[in-house]
Structures are given as C-alpha cells and as structure tokens.
Amino acid sequence: MTRLGAVITEAIVHHYGRDEYLRRLANPFWFQSFGAVMGMDWHSSGITTSVLGALKRGLVPLSGELGLHVCGGRGAQSRRTPDELMSVGDRVGLDGAALSTTSRLVAKVDSAAVQDGFELYLHGFVVADDGKWVVIQQGMNGDRRQARRYHWLSEGLSGFLDSPHAAIEGRDQGKIVNLADARAKLSRERQLDLLGTLGPDRIIRELALIEKVPSCSANENGAQLTLPHLVMPTHHDVRESDVNMRRLHGNLAAAAERGPADFEDLLLTPGVGARTVHALALVAEVVHGTPCRFSDPARFSLAHGGKDRHPFPVPLKVYDETIGVMKSAIRKARLGFDDELQALKRLDEQSRQLERYVTGPDLKEIVAVELSHSADLDGRSVFGWERDLRRPTSDH
C-alpha cells in the first residue's frame, strides 16, 4: 500500500497538481475508492488508518519533489501532529505555529463542537509547501462499533465555525449537536451570554424553555442542508448491489481492447498480462476519474482484492506488476517522456466510452474466476497464502 499509494499520488500531482490531489483526499467517495484499489477492506473503518499510514511512509522520500507532507495518525501519533507541523514549517518556510493551531482547532471542533457520539482517535494532516492543507479525522462509537470520518479542506474555508467540513462519512445516527454549523451562530452567541452573565439557576430555566421549542434543523424551504455523505453498508462481502456493473464492464472491456493496443509496445514491464491491465484500468480511474464516478467504492476492490478476502485475496503478483508499471511511467515522465502515463489515461477514457454499451458477466462469475486463479497469482489475505488454504488438511 505504501508503494502503490505513493505512485498514484505522483501520477495525480503530475497530471493535475497538488491542489487537485488535496481536493480528492477531501472527497470521502474518492478516499474510499483509493483505499479499495490499494487492497484494503473496501468498507472497513481501518481504511482510514491504513491509507494515511501508507501515505505518511510513502511520501517521505518524495516530499521535496511533490511538496506534500503527511503528519499525525492514530492514537499517540495524532497528538504529535502539532510538533510534526512545526518541523515541516521549519524545513519549508511555513508558519508552523499557525498550522499547529489549525490542527488543534480542527480536532477541537470535531470532538467538542460536533457532539455526535463519536470519539476521535485519528487525526491526519496533509500540508503542501504553499500552506494549503487537508485534514482527515475519524471517530469511533464503541457501543455501536461504528466509525465516522470527517474531511476538511483549506481551500474555500472561511472559518472553523461556519459549516467548515468538506464532507462527512458515516451512517446517520439521528439528531446531533453541531455548533460548527453556520446556522448555529445565534446559539453560540447565546451560550457565551449565558456563561458570562447568568448563574446556574437561570441556565436551568433557559434549558427548560429550549426543550419546549421545536428543533430548527432545516433551511427556509424545509430542506436539510447536507454535505457529500458516504454511508457504507454493514455487510463485509462485495455484492452486486454495491457495484455499478456498467462501469465495471467498461473497465474490463477497456482492459481487453485498449490493453493490446497500448501496453504491448509501451509498458514492457516483464510479466505484465491481461489481469494486470484490468487492475491498471481501475487504478487509472482513481488517477483520472471525476468525483461522480466514485459512488461505488466497492468496484475498486476488484483491482487488487482485499486483505480480508473480500471480494478475493490480494493477488500479490498483480499488485507488484501494477506498482512496477506505475513506477516506470512516473520515472519516464520525470524525464519528459509521457507515453506510458498517457497510455494509462487512454485506458481510463476507453472505459468511459465502452461502458455506454458493453455488457459482461455478473459479479459472482467475475469473483469466481479470480478465486480460481488466486493461488497462481500469489493470493494472500489475513488468513494466509491462498495456496495454504487449498492444501489438504493432512499436510498441516
């Protein structure tokens, strides 16, 4: 994940720039798809920790070239974020103290101003050399065993208490207290008045009055104001209802038709075959796809499977070949030769064209084929090597 995450980041920055990369990290649908194409459980809360951890490791040697720095992480690592930001500031000439204050404010908003039953345990802060940043935080509700992810983006941010989130990922838990909402301005002002001028008896009386007032959770037209809001299902397996099959068939068809045209001559990495080109079609979409194309993150798990064996074990041979192709393309692009990166872009473009009319097998058939070849492709999951799973019990 460290190696693949790094080369995908390089490809996006090369084609679209750092600002676009930060925007994508702030999009919960793209972030989930990014993690899925890297082989993480397609809907697990652990996808946040794994993706940020992989990027933190993978972008360190590239930070000077890309101008991107990943700070923070899970648990104790999150508490070191301000110090890490100070260090980044010293190295690249940014105001590290201001970035540290921003980190603390963002964490405080999602832990105190947004009271939704989720306790923060992860804080990731990605900052660019020009001071732009994205923050990804995650909270856990231990009773429900559910997680919620909060995305922040500095671009367009007018304040920390003016509906500041770029997006939120998590299942609806009913009414919450969100004092960071722009509509809560009057409430915040009244709370300050109460704290400054009233005693406890008066506050209790005010509370009694508030409880009699109908909730004001909608705008003037009665419509709830919402952010991009990704809600993942409770099941772990990948089902056909989780995948936009029209797009998947487009990916498969493009790999079959575009692959022989481009990859035989351009991507001469030893051992690259049709299965790797299929994975590359999905990786290419993560690099080049528009936001509307990530509404079905489960589809991207069809590139490299999942470590939990859903929809199939990670085929390490394919995974390594994908990384090899991407590294080759990036390396040559640095030297001014974009042919291989452009081949990947054409692969994505072909997917979009073909999905309009192609058809193909259903998801069960696609997964069955993957499982039948899993051992030959060095399939591996948290349960072990796939060839071990196929060995007779008497051999253990």
C-alpha positions as CSV (number, residue, x, y, z in Angstrom):
1,M,0.0,0.0,0.0
2,T,2.9,2.3,0.8
3,R,4.4,1.9,-2.7
4,L,1.1,2.0,-4.7
5,G,-0.2,4.9,-2.7
6,A,3.0,6.9,-3.5
7,V,3.0,6.2,-7.2
8,I,-0.7,7.0,-7.6
9,T,-0.1,10.3,-5.7
10,E,2.8,11.1,-8.1
11,A,0.6,10.4,-11.1
12,I,-2.2,12.7,-9.9
13,V,0.2,15.5,-8.9
14,H,2.0,15.1,-12.3
15,H,-1.3,15.4,-14.3
16,Y,-3.4,17.7,-12.2
17,G,-1.3,19.3,-9.5
18,R,-1.2,19.3,-5.7
19,D,-4.4,21.3,-5.2
20,E,-6.4,18.7,-7.1
21,Y,-4.8,15.9,-5.0
22,L,-5.8,17.6,-1.8
23,R,-9.4,18.1,-3.1
24,R,-9.5,14.3,-3.8
25,L,-8.4,13.4,-0.3
26,A,-11.2,15.6,1.0
27,N,-13.8,13.7,-1.0
28,P,-15.0,10.6,1.0
29,F,-16.0,8.7,-2.1
30,W,-12.6,9.1,-3.7
31,F,-10.8,8.4,-0.5
32,Q,-12.7,5.1,0.0
33,S,-12.1,4.1,-3.6
34,F,-8.4,5.0,-3.2
35,G,-8.1,2.6,-0.2
36,A,-10.1,-0.1,-2.0
37,V,-7.8,0.0,-5.1
38,M,-4.8,-0.3,-2.7
39,G,-6.2,-3.7,-1.4
40,M,-7.6,-2.5,2.0
41,D,-11.0,-3.8,3.2
42,W,-13.3,-1.9,0.9
43,H,-15.6,-0.6,3.6
44,S,-13.7,-1.1,6.9
45,S,-13.1,1.8,9.2
46,G,-9.4,0.7,9.1
47,I,-9.2,2.0,5.6
48,T,-8.6,5.5,7.0
49,T,-5.7,4.4,9.2
50,S,-4.1,2.3,6.5
51,V,-4.3,4.8,3.7
52,L,-2.9,7.7,5.9
53,G,-0.2,5.4,7.3
54,A,0.8,4.3,3.8
55,L,0.9,7.8,2.5
56,K,2.9,9.0,5.6
57,R,5.5,6.4,4.9
58,G,5.5,6.5,1.1
59,L,5.6,10.3,0.6
60,V,8.6,11.0,2.9
61,P,11.2,10.4,0.2
62,L,9.1,12.3,-2.3
63,S,8.2,15.3,0.0
64,G,10.9,17.5,-1.6
65,E,9.8,16.8,-5.1
66,L,6.0,16.8,-4.6
67,G,5.9,19.4,-1.8
68,L,3.5,17.3,0.3
69,H,3.9,16.3,3.9
70,V,1.7,13.9,5.9
71,C,1.5,14.4,9.7
72,G,-0.4,12.8,12.5
73,G,-2.1,9.4,12.5
74,R,-3.8,7.2,15.0
75,G,-3.7,7.5,18.8
76,A,-0.4,8.8,20.1
77,Q,0.7,9.8,16.6
78,S,-2.3,12.2,16.4
79,R,-1.1,14.0,19.5
80,R,2.3,14.6,17.8
81,T,0.7,16.4,14.9
82,P,1.4,19.9,16.1
83,D,5.1,19.1,16.7
84,E,5.4,17.5,13.3
85,L,3.8,20.6,11.7
86,M,6.3,22.8,13.4
87,S,9.1,20.7,12.0
88,V,7.6,20.9,8.5
89,G,7.2,24.6,8.8
90,D,10.9,25.0,9.8
91,R,12.0,22.9,6.8
92,V,9.9,24.6,4.1
93,G,9.4,28.1,5.4
94,L,5.8,27.8,6.6
95,D,4.3,29.2,9.8
96,G,4.4,26.0,11.8
97,A,2.8,27.6,14.8
98,A,-0.2,28.7,12.7
99,L,-0.5,25.2,11.3
100,S,-0.3,23.7,14.8
101,T,-3.1,26.0,15.9
102,T,-5.2,24.9,12.9
103,S,-4.6,21.3,13.8
104,R,-5.8,21.8,17.4
105,L,-8.8,23.8,16.3
106,V,-9.9,21.2,13.7
107,A,-9.6,18.5,16.4
108,K,-11.5,20.5,18.9
109,V,-14.4,21.3,16.5
110,D,-15.0,17.6,15.8
111,S,-14.5,16.5,19.4
112,A,-16.4,19.3,21.2
113,A,-18.4,21.5,18.8
114,V,-19.8,18.4,17.0
115,Q,-21.4,16.2,19.6
116,D,-22.5,13.1,17.6
117,G,-21.5,10.2,19.9
118,F,-18.2,9.5,18.1
119,E,-14.9,9.9,20.0
120,L,-11.9,11.0,17.9
121,Y,-9.0,8.6,17.7
122,L,-7.3,9.5,14.4
123,H,-6.1,12.9,13.1
124,G,-4.3,13.1,9.8
125,F,-3.0,16.5,8.5
126,V,-1.6,16.7,4.9
127,V,0.0,20.0,4.1
128,A,1.6,21.3,0.9
129,D,4.6,23.6,0.6
130,D,2.4,26.5,-0.2
131,G,0.5,26.1,3.1
132,K,-2.7,24.5,1.7
133,W,-3.9,21.5,3.6
134,V,-6.4,18.8,4.1
135,V,-7.4,17.1,7.4
136,I,-8.9,13.7,7.7
137,Q,-10.2,12.7,11.2
138,Q,-12.0,9.6,12.4
139,G,-14.1,8.9,15.4
140,M,-15.4,5.7,16.9
141,N,-18.7,4.9,18.6
142,G,-17.7,1.9,20.8
143,D,-21.3,0.9,21.7
144,R,-22.4,0.7,18.0
145,R,-18.9,-0.4,16.8
146,Q,-19.2,2.2,14.0
147,A,-16.8,4.8,12.8
148,R,-17.4,8.3,11.3
149,R,-14.8,10.2,9.2
150,Y,-14.6,13.9,8.9
151,H,-12.9,15.7,5.9
152,W,-11.6,19.2,6.0
153,L,-10.1,21.3,3.1
154,S,-8.4,24.6,3.5
155,E,-9.5,25.7,0.0
156,G,-12.6,27.9,0.4
157,L,-12.6,27.6,4.2
158,S,-13.9,30.8,5.6
159,G,-13.8,29.8,9.3
160,F,-13.9,26.9,11.7
161,L,-17.4,27.6,12.8
162,D,-19.1,28.3,9.5
163,S,-20.0,24.8,8.2
164,P,-16.3,24.0,7.7
165,H,-16.4,20.4,6.7
166,A,-15.7,19.4,3.2
167,A,-17.6,16.1,3.8
168,I,-18.6,13.6,6.4
169,E,-18.6,9.8,6.1
170,G,-20.8,7.7,8.3
171,R,-24.2,6.3,9.0
172,D,-27.0,8.7,10.1
173,Q,-27.3,8.5,13.9
174,G,-30.3,10.8,14.3
175,K,-30.1,14.3,15.7
176,I,-26.8,15.7,16.9
177,V,-25.4,18.9,18.4
178,N,-23.4,20.6,15.7
179,L,-22.3,24.0,16.9
180,A,-19.9,24.3,14.0
181,D,-22.9,24.6,11.6
182,A,-23.3,28.1,10.1
183,R,-26.9,28.1,11.4
184,A,-25.7,27.7,15.0
185,K,-24.2,31.1,15.1
186,L,-27.0,32.5,17.3
187,S,-26.8,29.5,19.6
188,R,-23.1,30.1,20.1
189,E,-23.6,33.7,20.9
190,R,-26.4,32.9,23.4
191,Q,-24.2,30.3,25.1
192,L,-21.5,32.9,25.6
193,D,-24.1,35.3,27.0
194,L,-25.3,32.6,29.4
195,L,-21.8,31.7,30.6
196,G,-20.9,35.4,31.1
197,T,-24.0,36.8,32.7
198,L,-26.2,34.1,34.1
199,G,-25.9,31.8,37.1
200,P,-26.8,28.1,37.2
201,D,-30.4,28.6,38.2
202,R,-31.0,30.9,35.2
203,I,-29.3,28.5,32.8
204,I,-31.5,25.6,34.0
205,R,-34.6,27.7,33.4
206,E,-33.3,28.6,29.9
207,L,-32.7,24.9,29.2
208,A,-36.3,24.1,30.2
209,L,-37.5,26.7,27.7
210,I,-35.3,25.4,24.9
211,E,-36.6,21.9,25.3
212,K,-40.1,23.2,24.5
213,V,-39.0,24.8,21.3
214,P,-39.2,22.8,18.0
215,S,-35.9,21.9,16.5
216,C,-34.6,24.2,13.8
217,S,-32.7,21.7,11.6
218,A,-33.8,22.9,8.1
219,N,-33.4,25.9,5.9
220,E,-36.2,28.3,4.9
221,N,-37.5,25.8,2.3
222,G,-37.6,23.0,4.9
223,A,-34.8,21.1,3.3
224,Q,-31.9,19.7,5.4
225,L,-28.6,21.1,4.4
226,T,-26.2,18.2,3.7
227,L,-22.6,17.6,2.7
228,P,-21.3,14.8,0.5
229,H,-22.1,12.0,2.8
230,L,-20.9,8.5,2.2
231,V,-22.8,5.7,4.0
232,M,-21.2,2.2,3.9
233,P,-23.3,-1.0,4.3
234,T,-23.0,-3.3,7.3
235,H,-22.0,-6.4,5.3
236,H,-18.4,-7.1,4.6
237,D,-18.7,-9.1,1.3
238,V,-18.9,-7.3,-2.0
239,R,-22.3,-7.7,-3.5
240,E,-23.6,-6.8,-7.0
241,S,-25.8,-4.1,-5.4
242,D,-22.6,-2.4,-4.2
243,V,-21.0,-2.2,-7.7
244,N,-22.0,-0.1,-10.7
245,M,-21.8,-3.1,-13.1
246,R,-22.0,-0.9,-16.2
247,R,-18.8,0.9,-15.1
248,L,-17.1,-2.4,-14.2
249,H,-17.9,-3.9,-17.6
250,G,-16.4,-0.7,-19.1
251,N,-13.2,-1.2,-17.1
252,L,-13.0,-4.9,-18.2
253,A,-13.7,-4.1,-21.8
254,A,-11.2,-1.3,-21.9
255,A,-8.5,-3.5,-20.4
256,A,-9.2,-6.1,-23.1
257,E,-9.4,-3.7,-26.1
258,R,-7.1,-0.9,-25.1
259,G,-4.5,-3.1,-23.4
260,P,-3.2,-4.8,-26.5
261,A,-3.1,-1.6,-28.4
262,D,-1.0,0.4,-25.9
263,F,0.6,-1.9,-23.4
264,E,2.4,-4.3,-25.7
265,D,4.7,-1.6,-27.0
266,L,4.6,0.9,-24.3
267,L,4.6,-0.9,-21.0
268,L,7.2,-3.5,-21.4
269,T,7.4,-4.5,-17.8
270,P,8.2,-8.2,-17.7
271,G,5.3,-10.4,-16.9
272,V,2.6,-7.8,-17.3
273,G,-0.5,-9.6,-18.6
274,A,-4.2,-9.1,-19.1
275,R,-5.0,-9.4,-15.4
276,T,-2.6,-6.5,-14.5
277,V,-4.1,-4.4,-17.3
278,H,-7.5,-4.9,-15.7
279,A,-6.1,-3.7,-12.4
280,L,-4.5,-0.7,-14.1
281,A,-7.8,0.3,-15.6
282,L,-9.2,0.8,-12.1
283,V,-6.0,2.5,-10.9
284,A,-6.2,4.8,-14.0
285,E,-9.7,5.8,-13.0
286,V,-8.5,6.7,-9.4
287,V,-6.0,8.9,-11.1
288,H,-8.2,10.5,-13.7
289,G,-11.8,9.9,-12.7
290,T,-14.2,12.7,-11.9
291,P,-15.9,12.8,-8.4
292,C,-19.2,11.4,-9.7
293,R,-17.5,8.2,-10.7
294,F,-16.7,7.1,-7.1
295,S,-20.2,6.5,-5.9
296,D,-19.5,2.7,-5.7
297,P,-16.1,2.3,-3.9
298,A,-16.6,-1.5,-3.9
299,R,-15.9,-1.6,-7.6
300,F,-12.3,-0.6,-7.0
301,S,-11.7,-3.7,-4.7
302,L,-11.9,-5.7,-8.0
303,A,-8.5,-4.3,-8.9
304,H,-6.4,-6.0,-6.1
305,G,-8.9,-7.7,-3.9
306,G,-8.9,-7.2,-0.1
307,K,-6.8,-8.3,2.8
308,D,-10.0,-9.8,4.4
309,R,-10.5,-12.0,1.3
310,H,-13.4,-9.8,0.1
311,P,-14.1,-10.0,-2.8
312,F,-11.0,-12.2,-3.2
313,P,-7.4,-12.4,-1.7
314,V,-4.9,-9.8,-2.8
315,P,-3.1,-11.2,-5.9
316,L,0.4,-10.1,-5.0
317,K,1.8,-10.9,-8.4
318,V,-0.7,-8.5,-10.0
319,Y,-0.2,-5.9,-7.2
320,D,3.6,-5.9,-7.8
321,E,3.2,-5.7,-11.5
322,T,0.8,-2.7,-11.1
323,I,3.4,-0.9,-8.9
324,G,6.1,-1.7,-11.5
325,V,4.1,-0.3,-14.4
326,M,3.2,2.9,-12.4
327,K,6.8,3.4,-11.3
328,S,8.1,3.0,-14.8
329,A,5.5,5.5,-16.1
330,I,6.3,8.1,-13.4
331,R,10.1,7.6,-13.9
332,K,9.9,8.3,-17.6
333,A,7.5,11.2,-17.1
334,R,10.1,12.9,-15.0
335,L,12.5,12.7,-17.9
336,G,9.9,14.2,-20.2
337,F,8.6,11.0,-21.8
338,D,4.8,10.9,-21.0
339,D,3.9,7.9,-23.3
340,E,3.3,5.4,-20.6
341,L,1.3,7.9,-18.4
342,Q,-0.8,8.9,-21.4
343,A,-1.4,5.2,-22.1
344,L,-3.0,4.9,-18.7
345,K,-5.1,8.0,-19.3
346,R,-6.3,6.5,-22.6
347,L,-7.2,3.3,-20.7
348,D,-9.5,5.3,-18.4
349,E,-11.0,7.2,-21.3
350,Q,-11.7,4.0,-23.1
351,S,-13.5,2.7,-20.0
352,R,-15.9,5.6,-20.1
353,Q,-16.7,5.2,-23.8
354,L,-17.2,1.4,-23.6
355,E,-19.4,1.4,-20.5
356,R,-22.2,3.0,-22.5
357,Y,-23.0,-0.2,-24.4
358,V,-20.8,-3.2,-23.3
359,T,-22.2,-6.0,-21.2
360,G,-20.4,-8.8,-19.4
361,P,-20.6,-11.4,-16.7
362,D,-22.2,-10.8,-13.3
363,L,-20.2,-10.1,-10.2
364,K,-20.3,-13.7,-9.0
365,E,-18.8,-15.0,-12.2
366,I,-16.0,-12.4,-12.1
367,V,-15.2,-13.2,-8.5
368,A,-15.3,-17.0,-9.1
369,V,-12.7,-16.6,-11.9
370,E,-10.5,-14.6,-9.5
371,L,-10.8,-17.2,-6.8
372,S,-9.9,-20.0,-9.2
373,H,-6.7,-18.3,-10.2
374,S,-5.9,-16.8,-6.8
375,A,-3.2,-19.4,-5.8
376,D,-1.4,-18.9,-9.1
377,L,-1.3,-15.2,-8.6
378,D,0.1,-15.5,-5.0
379,G,-3.2,-14.6,-3.5
380,R,-2.9,-13.6,0.2
381,S,-5.2,-12.4,2.9
382,V,-5.1,-12.1,6.7
383,F,-5.9,-15.8,6.7
384,G,-2.7,-16.7,4.9
385,W,-1.5,-17.6,1.5
386,E,-4.2,-18.8,-0.7
387,R,-2.2,-21.9,-1.7
388,D,-2.2,-22.8,2.0
389,L,-5.9,-22.6,2.1
390,R,-6.2,-25.1,-0.8
391,R,-3.7,-27.6,0.7
392,P,-5.3,-30.8,2.1
393,T,-5.7,-30.7,5.9
394,S,-3.4,-33.8,6.3
395,D,-0.5,-31.7,5.1
396,H,-0.7,-29.2,8.0
